[in-house]
Amino acid sequence: MEANNTTRSFESLGSKEFLEKLIATPSGVLVDVRTEEEFESERIPKSINIDVMDISFIQKISELDKNKTYFVYCRSGERSGSVCSILVKQGYDVYNLAGGISNWTGETC
């Protein structure tokens, strides 16, 4: 019996490509992994907040629908990149916003 050596990964996309891919993905969900305070002060429209620093973070992401594609962002792309790594290991399809919301050019979905 052969072992399955398929390694899942994710793409980090620039603002324009991230938005285009999100719009083209009917099952796409936009996820902000910053703190609630950061989320409340500025966010990309239509995003949901799942704070990576929250004690229940792992439980919350494990409840996400694996049939959907997740578009993840934070302030600079560091936290969201870490979250994307966790999600792909759990079998999710994800994309990271390179540079985070700091690199967002203001387009809306």
C-alpha positions in Angstrom: 0.0 0.0 0.0 1.4 3.4 -1.0 1.4 6.3 1.5 -0.4 9.5 0.4 2.4 12.1 0.3 0.3 14.9 -1.0 1.3 18.1 0.7 -1.3 20.8 0.9 -0.2 24.4 0.7 -1.7 27.8 0.3 -1.1 30.9 -1.9 -0.4 34.4 -0.7 -1.9 36.8 -3.1 -1.6 40.5 -3.6 -4.6 42.7 -3.0 -5.9 42.7 -6.6 -5.5 38.9 -7.1 -6.9 38.2 -3.7 -10.1 40.2 -4.5 -10.4 38.7 -8.0 -10.1 35.1 -6.6 -12.6 35.9 -3.8 -15.1 37.2 -6.3 -14.6 34.2 -8.6 -15.2 31.7 -5.7 -18.9 31.3 -4.9 -18.0 29.4 -1.7 -15.5 32.0 -0.6 -15.5 33.2 3.0 -13.4 36.3 4.0 -11.8 35.8 7.4 -10.1 38.4 9.5 -7.9 36.8 12.2 -7.0 40.0 14.0 -8.3 41.0 17.5 -11.9 42.1 17.9 -10.6 45.7 18.5 -8.6 45.7 15.2 -11.6 44.2 13.4 -14.0 46.9 14.8 -11.6 49.7 13.9 -11.0 48.7 10.2 -12.0 45.7 8.2 -12.6 44.5 4.6 -16.4 44.5 4.0 -18.2 41.2 4.4 -15.4 39.6 6.5 -16.0 37.6 9.6 -13.7 37.8 12.6 -12.0 34.8 14.1 -9.3 36.1 16.5 -6.2 34.0 16.3 -5.3 35.2 19.9 -8.6 34.0 21.3 -8.4 31.0 23.6 -11.1 29.2 21.6 -9.5 29.9 18.2 -8.7 26.2 17.4 -12.2 25.2 18.3 -13.7 27.9 16.1 -11.7 27.1 13.1 -12.4 23.3 13.5 -16.1 24.2 13.1 -15.6 25.8 9.7 -17.2 24.1 6.6 -14.5 22.2 4.7 -16.6 22.6 1.5 -15.8 26.3 1.5 -12.7 28.3 0.5 -11.3 30.7 3.0 -9.6 34.0 2.2 -7.6 35.0 5.3 -6.1 38.3 6.3 -4.6 40.2 9.3 -2.8 43.5 9.6 0.5 42.5 7.8 0.1 38.9 6.6 2.0 37.3 9.4 -0.8 36.0 11.6 -2.9 35.1 8.6 0.0 33.2 7.1 0.3 31.1 10.3 -3.5 30.5 10.3 -3.4 29.4 6.7 -0.7 26.9 7.5 -2.9 25.5 10.3 -6.0 25.4 8.1 -4.3 23.6 5.2 -3.0 20.9 7.6 -6.6 20.4 8.6 -7.8 20.0 5.0 -9.1 23.5 4.2 -8.7 25.4 0.9 -7.2 28.8 1.8 -5.6 31.9 0.4 -3.6 34.5 2.3 -3.7 38.2 1.7 0.0 39.1 1.2 0.8 42.2 3.3 -2.5 42.0 5.1 -5.0 44.8 5.3 -2.1 47.2 5.4 -1.6 46.3 1.7 -5.4 46.3 0.8 -6.1 48.9 -1.9 -9.6 49.6 -0.8 -11.6 47.5 -3.2 -14.9 46.1 -1.9 -16.4 42.7 -2.6 
